Each structure stands twice: as structure tokens, then as C-alpha cells.
Amino acid sequence: MEIRSRSTGQTMLGEEFSRTLCSLPITTELLDQYGFDPVLEGPQATTTPPYQYSQRAGIQNVDGVWYTKYIAGPVFTDRAATETEVAQTAAEQEAAYKAMKDAEQATSVRASRKTKLAECDWTQLADAPVDKAVWAIYRQALRDVTIQAGFPWTIEWPVAPV
């Protein structure tokens, strides 16, 4: 539980309140007596995957009740040049972020593909008791996942022969 001080506006966890001010069970009446308000969990932000996520952005008062506030993130803002960094627009930062996320996802998909290929390497041995041609087609389909239209975020994995 999170609570907010009416006098300072600072928030703290209920456990900290109990350790610092009072060892009694935390109730609305007790919080009121000490000048605190409970902070209830607010709704998560609506996001557009895979690049956005819901991130906390403080607390807000809605009709006299305090709630955690969430926004869709990450948030990018124009950045001025410094002695060590060049200026960067929000659009440039967002493009770099998306490229990084795409690369991470592509690496993950390739690792999954490598595992799937390794699991059926045995099918290509000379004495393997399987239809090698069928398995070769499956293995090629695994190699081709990187050229699918939705790569790296939408993958239709081929089904292994039985």
C-alpha cells in the first residue's frame, strides 16, 4: 500500500509508515489521524505493442481520491547538445529505440530458430529412420522465418513433421 502525506505531498509505502510513525494496523481512520491519504492503484495506460508499455508517472487526485497515474511510454523529448552528446530530436530517439527493440526481437527469434534446428539435426544423418526430404523442407522453412513479412514480431513457425 502506498500513502501520501497531506502536508508535504510526499508518498511512502505503508510499511515505512508503520515503521516510522505507528505500529498499529493501517486503517483509513489511522491515516486520517496522522494526515495521510491512501494512494489507490490507478488504471494502466493503453499502449500500442510492441514498442510501448505502461509506465508510472506519479499520482493524481480524482474526486478527492489519490490514484497512481500511468502513461504510455517510453516518452521521448528533444535533447539539446551537450559537451559529450550531439543534439537529438524526439523522432530520432524514437527511431533508435524502435530499431534497438527490433534487433533484440530478431535476436530472440533467431535463437529460437537455432534451437528448433538443433533439435532435429539428427533427422539429416545418413542412418536416420525418417523421410529426410520432408524434414529438409521443414528445416528450410525454419531458416526462412527471417524473410516472413511480419519478422521479427509476427512469426508463423512451421510445424515439425511427425
Secondary structure, DSSP 8 states (H G I E B T S, - for coil): -EEEETTT--EEEHHHHHHHT--S---HHHHHHHTEEEEE--------TTT-EEEEEEEEEETTEEEEEEEEE-----B---SSS--B-HHHHHHHHHHHHHHHHHHHHHHHHHHHHHHTGGGGSTT-SS-HHHHHHHHHHHHGGGGSTTTTT---------
